Amino acid sequence: MLKKILPALFAGAFAMTACAADNEKTVRDAVEALGPGIKVDSIAPAPMEGFYQVVASGRMVYVSADGRYMLNGNLIDLKAKTDLSAASWAATRKAALAKVPASQRLIYAPANPKHTVTVFTDVDCGFCRQLHAHIDEFNKQGIAVEYVFWPREGIKTTAGNDTPSYTKAVSVWCSADRKNAFNEAMKGATPKAATCANPVKDDFELGERLGVNGTPTIVTENGDVVGGYVTPAQLLKALEAPAGTVGRGG
């Protein structure tokens, strides 16, 4: 009997896998057909029957398995009173940022940090400068701040040249004294032009995939987004708030 049942089970599992793969291709094709430059980063079954959760070009949407219908907005579980989209975004950010090594970050940390945040920053951003002006206070509160660059002007101008904010970020990264160059740039100084192998473009593209649309964007270890500019006291309060109460920015 078992010899007859097992092949049938395997055949059924294969058919389900093939069907899921077909659905995902249909969904991917439908989303990418919406416009040039739209790139699907991930597709997964949604917590809503008959739909897939799609992350594309920094947005999260829900698309029917036949590729006909798309829902643009956060998915809320009314019974559990939970924002499922925000939770998914947090998990996505956490996984993506875990792949960015310390060697590709500018790290300002106390000896034994209680909390660590990743901050997408731009040297020409006024609020980023305000935040960095308090970096010693963040560290005294036990918060490690790990910067990655997100030039607000993007990487290239419409003419195909490097944008000023990208050029400054690269110059800071390629300076002989990277931290000093960053500190001075955050006070308004123009960094000395320099080039080298650098993570700036990768950082920017990562931010775009994660829905970053401004600076500073502060991401916690759990993948939640905390405000824009916040004071050290405000950030510590947010980081030590009960689970599920920190803004997830989904």
N, C-alpha and C positions, 0 to 999 in steps of 0.2 A: 504493500500500500504506500509506504513512504517513498519508494522509488518512483511511483506515479505522481505523488503530490509535489515533490521537490522540483521537478522540471516545470510544472505548471506555475509554481510560485516564482521561480526564476524568470520565466517568460513574462509573468505579470509585472514583476519589478522592472524588467527591461523596457516593457511597453510604457510604464509610467515615467521612467527616466527619459525615454525618447520623446514622449509627449511634452514633458516639462522643458526639454531642450528646444523643441519646436515652438512652444509658447514664448520662451525667452527670446528666440530669434525674431518672432513676430513683433514682440514688444519693442525690442531694440530697433528694428527697422522702422517701426512707426514713430518712435521718438526722434531718431536721427533724421527722419524725413521732414521734421518740423522746420528745419532751417539749416543753412550751411554753418559749419563750425560747431554744431551741437555734438558733444561726445558723451556717450553713456559710460559712466565709471563703474556702476554696479547695478545688478538686477537680482532681486530676491522675492520670494513669495511674500505678499503683504499679509498682515493679520486680518485681512478682510477677504472672504472667499471670492475667488474669481479675478483677483487683482494682483499685480506685481508692484513692489516698491522699487522705484528707479531713481538713482542719483545721476544727474547729468548736468554738466557745466555749472556745478555749484548749487543746483536746485534738487529738491526731493519731491517727486510726484508719484501718483498712483495710476497705473494703466491696466485696463482690462486685458485678460489673457488673449483676446482676439485682436488687440491693438486698436480697437475702435474708440474707446472712451478713456479720458484722462481726467483725474481729479487733481487740482492744484491747490494745496492747502494742508494744514496739519490734520492728521487723523487722530481723533479723540475717542477713547474708550469711555463712554458715558457711565457705564456700570462701575468701572474701576476708578473713574475720574482721573484718567491718566492720559497725558499727551504722548501717544505712541511715536509720533514723528520726532519729537524732541529727544525721546529716549534713543531712537535709532541714530539720530544725528550725533548724540553724545558718544555712542559706541563707535561710530564711524570715525569721529575725530580722535578718540583715544587710540584706536588701532593704528590710524595713519601717523599720528605724532610719535607713537612708540617706535616707528621705523626711522625717525630722524635722529642720528647719533649726536652725542655731545660735541663731537668735533665739527658739527655743522651748526652750532648754536653759539651765541654770545651769552655766557653764563655769569650771573651775579648772584652768589649764594653765600649764606652764612655757613659756619662750620658744620652744624647739625640741623639742617632745615626741617621744619615741621610740615611744610607744604611746598609744592613746586608748581609754578604756572608757566605756560608757554605764552609769549606775547608776540603777536605779529605786529611789527613796528615799521615806521618810515621816518628817516632822519629829518624830513621837512614837515612833519606833522606836529602841530602845536600841542595837542593833548598828549602825544607821545613824549614830547619834551617835558611837559609838566610831570608826567608819571616818572620819567627817569630822574628828574630833579630830586625825587624822594627815594631813590634806590637804596640809600643807606637805611632809611626808616623801614622799608619793606624787609630788608635783611634782619634788622633788629627785631622785627615781629616774627622772625623765623620763616620768612617766605623767600624761597629761591626764585629768581626771575630769569627765565631762559628766553632770549630774544631770537626770533627768526625774521628775516627781512620780507616786507611786503610793500614794494614801491607803489604808492598810490597812483602814479602816472602810468603804471604798467612797465613793460620792458622796452617796447619800441614805439616811436612816434608814427603818425600816419605816413610820414616820409621814409620810414624804415630805419631811422637813426635811434640810438639808445636814448631813452628819456633821461632828463636830468636827475630824477630821484633814483633811477636804477644805477646811473653812473656814480652817484654819491655813495650808494650802498656798496657797490663793488669796490670803490676806492677805500672805504672804511675797512671792509673785510681784508683787503690786500695790503693794508698798512703794516709797517714793521711792528708798531705797537697798536694792535687792533682795538683794545679796550680804550686806550687813551684817545684814539681817533674817533671812536664812537662817542665818548664822553664830550669831546670838544664839538663834534657835529651836533649833539643834542643841546649845545649851548648856542648854536647858530653859526659855528665856524664851517667854512667850506673845506672838506678834506682834500689833501693833496692827491692829485690824480694818480691812480695806480691800477694795475690789472694783474690778474692771476686766475688760476682755477678757483672757482667760488661757487657757493650754493644758492646765490641770490635768485636766479631764474627758477631753480627747482622749488625754492621756498615760496615764490610768488605763485607758481602753478599749483602747488599744494594748497595754498590758501584759497585759490579760486575753486578748486575741487571741493573744499570743505565749506564753501559758502561765505568766506570772508569778503566783506564789501567795504571795509573801512578800517582805520587804525586809531588807537590801539585796539586790537581784539585779544582779549585775555581768555585763555583756555585752561581749565583746571586739569588735574591728573585724571579725573573721571570723564573728561571730554565736554564738560559743561562750559558755557560761555558766560563770563561775568562782565556785565556792562561794557563801557568803553573805557573812559578814564575814571578811575576810582582812587581814593586815598588809601594809604596803607591800612588804616583802621577799618575802612569799609571793605577792603578786600579780605582782611583777616576775618571779619564778621561773616562774610559770605562763605569763606572756606570752612569755617567751623560751624556753619548752620547745619541742622539736621538733614539727613539724606533726602533728596527729592525736593528741597526747597530752594536750591540754587537755580538761577535762571539758565535754561539750557540752550536758548537761542536757536531753537529749531524752526 
